[in-house]
Amino acid sequence: MDSQKVDMFMMVNGKFFESYQLHAIREQLLQADESKWAMVQSQAYKDPSTALLISIFAGTLGIDRFYIGDTGMGIGKLLTLGGCGIWHIVDFFLIMGATREKNMEAFQRAMY
């Protein structure tokens, strides 16, 4: 793939992934053929900052987990009201990383 396209993708979408994943993503994109570009480019990556805001304001109901596609955890938080508040507070620290991991999974699915 063209290195300018890859660099542009990395600039625009870098915040959606963990910093340690960026090098691997760049290498995969550079080695990929042009047919993968449309799939990778059309992926809708979730914003970790948005997930954090949802977690702060509606995390007790599990909406943050539903937002990132983690339905099982969302149902668990909904039924326990955020683990009586404890799970809700813990997710303030975990939700951004979980969002970035889900984005990496979506990127991997688009690549293969």
C-alpha positions as CSV (number, residue, x, y, z in Angstrom):
1,M,0.0,0.0,0.0
2,D,1.1,3.6,-0.6
3,S,3.1,5.0,2.4
4,Q,1.3,8.4,2.1
5,K,-2.1,6.7,2.5
6,V,-0.7,4.7,5.5
7,D,0.7,7.8,7.1
8,M,-2.6,9.7,6.7
9,F,-4.5,6.7,8.2
10,M,-2.1,6.7,11.1
11,M,-2.5,10.4,11.7
12,V,-6.3,10.4,11.6
13,N,-6.9,7.1,13.4
14,G,-3.9,6.8,15.8
15,K,-5.9,7.9,18.8
16,F,-8.2,4.9,18.4
17,F,-5.4,2.4,19.2
18,E,-2.9,1.8,22.0
19,S,0.5,3.3,21.3
20,Y,2.3,0.0,21.3
21,Q,0.0,-1.2,18.5
22,L,0.7,1.6,16.1
23,H,3.9,0.2,14.7
24,A,2.3,-3.2,14.0
25,I,-0.7,-1.5,12.4
26,R,1.6,0.6,10.2
27,E,3.6,-2.5,9.1
28,Q,0.5,-4.5,8.3
29,L,-0.9,-1.6,6.2
30,L,2.3,-1.2,4.3
31,Q,2.4,-4.9,3.5
32,A,-1.3,-5.2,2.6
33,D,-2.5,-5.1,-1.0
34,E,-4.7,-2.3,-2.3
35,S,-7.9,-4.4,-2.0
36,K,-7.7,-4.3,1.9
37,W,-7.6,-0.5,1.9
38,A,-11.4,0.0,1.4
39,M,-12.2,-2.4,4.2
40,V,-9.7,-0.7,6.7
41,Q,-10.8,2.8,5.7
42,S,-14.5,2.1,6.0
43,Q,-14.2,0.7,9.6
44,A,-16.0,2.8,12.2
45,Y,-13.6,2.9,15.1
46,K,-15.0,3.9,18.5
47,D,-13.6,7.0,20.2
48,P,-12.0,6.2,23.6
49,S,-12.8,9.7,24.9
50,T,-16.5,9.2,24.0
51,A,-16.5,5.9,25.8
52,L,-15.0,7.5,28.9
53,L,-17.7,10.2,28.9
54,I,-20.4,7.6,28.5
55,S,-18.9,5.6,31.3
56,I,-18.9,8.7,33.6
57,F,-22.5,9.7,32.9
58,A,-24.2,6.3,32.1
59,G,-21.7,3.6,33.1
60,T,-23.9,2.3,35.9
61,L,-26.4,1.1,33.3
62,G,-23.6,-0.5,31.2
63,I,-24.1,1.8,28.2
64,D,-20.4,2.3,27.9
65,R,-19.9,-1.4,27.4
66,F,-22.8,-1.6,24.9
67,Y,-21.1,1.3,23.0
68,I,-17.9,-0.6,22.5
69,G,-19.7,-3.8,21.5
70,D,-19.1,-5.7,24.8
71,T,-22.7,-6.8,25.2
72,G,-22.1,-9.4,27.9
73,M,-20.3,-6.9,30.2
74,G,-23.0,-4.3,29.4
75,I,-25.8,-6.7,30.5
76,G,-23.8,-7.6,33.7
77,K,-23.4,-3.9,34.6
78,L,-27.0,-3.2,33.8
79,L,-28.4,-6.0,36.0
80,T,-26.1,-5.2,38.9
81,L,-26.3,-1.4,38.5
82,G,-22.6,-1.2,37.8
83,G,-21.7,-3.8,40.4
84,C,-23.3,-1.7,43.1
85,G,-21.2,1.2,41.9
86,I,-17.8,-0.4,42.2
87,W,-17.6,-1.8,38.7
88,H,-18.8,1.6,37.4
89,I,-15.9,3.4,39.1
90,V,-13.3,0.8,38.0
91,D,-14.5,1.2,34.4
92,F,-13.4,4.9,34.5
93,F,-9.9,3.5,34.4
94,L,-10.4,0.6,32.1
95,I,-12.9,1.7,29.4
96,M,-10.5,3.6,27.2
97,G,-8.1,0.7,27.0
98,A,-11.0,-1.7,26.3
99,T,-12.2,0.6,23.5
100,R,-8.8,0.6,21.9
101,E,-8.6,-3.2,22.1
102,K,-12.0,-3.5,20.5
103,N,-10.8,-1.1,17.7
104,M,-7.7,-3.3,17.2
105,E,-10.0,-6.4,16.9
106,A,-12.0,-4.5,14.3
107,F,-8.9,-3.6,12.4
108,Q,-7.7,-7.2,12.4
109,R,-11.0,-8.4,11.1
110,A,-10.8,-5.8,8.2
111,M,-7.3,-6.9,7.4
112,Y,-8.1,-10.7,7.1
